[in-house]
């Protein structure tokens, strides 16, 4: 599937649910895609029948992570995610939190990293109020976009000195 608007992703999710499929949703920046991301997404997809991924817009990434991020533009991050076999649909959202896109997608299962406290997971209320569930997924140790960026910076700094 290709990168969709939020409305198109919501229609895709509604159609999947109507066909009896369980819709899983997760979201994130997904800057500099690495094996930790891929394993997380594959595990999320295994919880249901269709995986919709919300990708933070460039503006929302800067608001959440500072002016140095993202490293890759939103359309490229979304395109790479959409190419993964475990991902059924991708939509870019422009808010600081995914609350609105979650309300529109209405997933049966909301997946977040286990580094998020249960009471801090945005969208939990709207998913659980519909009878859905929230799953806190283990994060792959040793993989972090911030750590990769720092490693590149240190490497470049040592080569230029």
C-alpha positions as CSV (number, residue, x, y, z in Angstrom):
1,X,0.0,0.0,0.0
2,X,1.1,3.5,-0.5
3,X,1.3,6.6,1.7
4,X,-2.3,7.8,2.4
5,X,-3.9,10.9,3.7
6,X,-5.4,10.4,7.2
7,X,-8.9,10.3,5.7
8,X,-7.8,7.6,3.3
9,X,-6.1,5.6,6.1
10,X,-9.3,5.9,8.2
11,X,-11.3,4.5,5.2
12,X,-8.8,1.7,4.7
13,X,-9.1,0.8,8.5
14,X,-12.9,1.0,8.4
15,X,-12.9,-1.3,5.3
16,X,-10.5,-3.8,7.0
17,X,-12.7,-3.9,10.1
18,X,-15.8,-4.3,8.1
19,X,-14.1,-7.4,6.5
20,X,-13.5,-8.8,9.9
21,X,-9.8,-7.9,10.1
22,X,-8.2,-6.6,13.3
23,X,-6.5,-3.2,12.7
24,X,-3.3,-2.4,14.5
25,X,-2.0,1.2,14.8
26,X,1.4,2.5,15.9
27,X,3.1,5.8,15.3
28,X,6.4,7.5,15.5
29,X,9.1,9.5,13.8
30,X,10.9,6.5,12.1
31,X,13.9,8.7,11.2
32,X,16.9,6.7,9.9
33,X,15.0,3.3,9.8
34,X,17.0,0.6,11.6
35,X,16.5,-3.1,12.6
36,X,14.9,-2.1,15.9
37,X,12.2,-0.2,14.0
38,X,11.6,-3.1,11.6
39,X,11.4,-5.7,14.4
40,X,9.0,-3.5,16.3
41,X,6.7,-3.0,13.2
42,X,6.8,-6.7,12.4
43,X,5.8,-7.6,16.0
44,X,3.0,-5.0,15.9
45,X,1.7,-6.4,12.6
46,X,1.7,-9.9,14.1
47,X,-0.9,-8.8,16.6
48,X,-3.6,-8.2,14.0
49,X,-4.5,-8.4,10.3
50,X,-3.6,-4.9,9.1
51,X,-1.0,-2.4,10.4
52,X,-1.5,1.3,9.9
53,X,1.5,3.5,10.8
54,X,1.2,7.2,11.7
55,X,4.4,9.2,10.9
56,X,5.1,12.5,12.6
57,X,5.3,15.4,10.1
58,X,8.6,17.3,9.9
59,X,7.0,20.1,11.8
60,X,5.8,17.9,14.7
61,X,9.2,16.2,14.9
62,X,10.9,19.6,15.3
63,X,8.4,20.5,18.0
64,X,9.0,17.3,19.8
65,X,12.7,16.6,19.2
66,X,14.3,20.0,18.4
67,X,15.5,21.8,15.2
68,X,18.1,19.1,14.4
69,X,15.5,16.5,13.6
70,X,14.2,14.9,11.5
71,X,17.2,13.8,9.4
72,X,15.0,12.6,6.6
73,X,11.9,14.4,5.2
74,X,8.4,13.1,6.1
75,X,7.6,11.9,2.6
76,X,10.8,9.8,2.4
77,X,10.3,8.3,5.9
78,X,6.7,7.4,5.0
79,X,7.7,6.0,1.6
80,X,10.3,3.7,3.3
81,X,7.8,2.5,5.8
82,X,5.1,1.9,3.2
83,X,7.6,-0.4,1.3
84,X,7.9,-2.8,4.3
85,X,5.9,-6.0,3.9
86,X,4.5,-5.8,7.4
87,X,3.1,-2.3,6.9
88,X,-0.3,-2.0,5.2
89,X,-0.8,1.8,5.3
90,X,1.1,4.9,6.3
91,X,-0.3,8.3,7.0
92,X,1.6,11.5,8.0
93,X,0.1,13.5,10.9
94,X,1.0,17.1,11.8
95,X,0.1,17.2,15.6
96,X,2.4,16.9,18.5
97,X,0.5,13.9,19.6
98,X,-1.3,11.1,17.7
99,X,-4.6,11.6,19.5
100,X,-6.6,12.8,16.5
101,X,-5.2,10.3,14.0
102,X,-6.0,7.5,16.5
103,X,-9.6,8.7,16.9
104,X,-9.9,8.7,13.1
105,X,-8.3,5.3,12.4
106,X,-10.1,3.7,15.4
107,X,-7.7,0.8,15.7
108,X,-8.6,-2.4,17.5
109,X,-5.0,-2.6,18.9
110,X,-2.8,0.4,19.7
111,X,0.9,-0.4,20.0
112,X,3.5,1.8,21.7
113,X,7.0,1.0,22.9
114,X,7.3,-0.3,26.5
115,X,9.4,2.8,27.3
116,X,6.0,4.6,27.5
117,X,4.2,4.4,30.8
118,X,0.7,2.9,30.5
119,X,-1.0,6.1,31.7
120,X,1.1,8.2,29.3
121,X,0.0,6.5,26.1
122,X,-1.9,8.9,24.0
123,X,-5.1,7.4,22.4
124,X,-5.5,4.8,25.1
125,X,-8.8,6.1,26.1
126,X,-10.3,6.2,22.6
127,X,-9.1,2.7,21.8
128,X,-10.2,1.1,25.0
129,X,-13.6,2.9,25.0
130,X,-14.3,1.1,21.7
131,X,-13.4,-2.3,23.2
132,X,-9.8,-2.3,21.8
133,X,-6.6,-2.9,23.6
134,X,-3.3,-1.2,24.1
135,X,-0.1,-3.2,23.8
136,X,3.3,-2.0,25.2
137,X,5.9,-3.6,22.9
138,X,9.4,-4.4,24.0
139,X,12.0,-2.1,22.5
140,X,15.0,-3.7,20.7
141,X,18.1,-3.1,22.8
142,X,21.0,-1.5,21.1
143,X,19.0,0.4,18.5
144,X,18.3,4.1,18.7
145,X,18.1,6.8,16.0
146,X,19.6,9.3,18.5
147,X,22.5,7.0,19.2
148,X,23.1,6.4,15.4
149,X,23.1,10.2,14.8
150,X,25.5,10.7,17.7
151,X,27.8,8.0,16.4
152,X,27.9,9.7,13.0
153,X,28.6,13.1,14.6
154,X,31.5,11.7,16.7
155,X,32.9,9.9,13.7
156,X,32.8,13.0,11.5
157,X,34.3,15.1,14.3
158,X,37.2,12.7,14.8
159,X,37.9,12.6,11.0
160,X,38.0,16.4,10.8
161,X,40.4,16.9,13.7
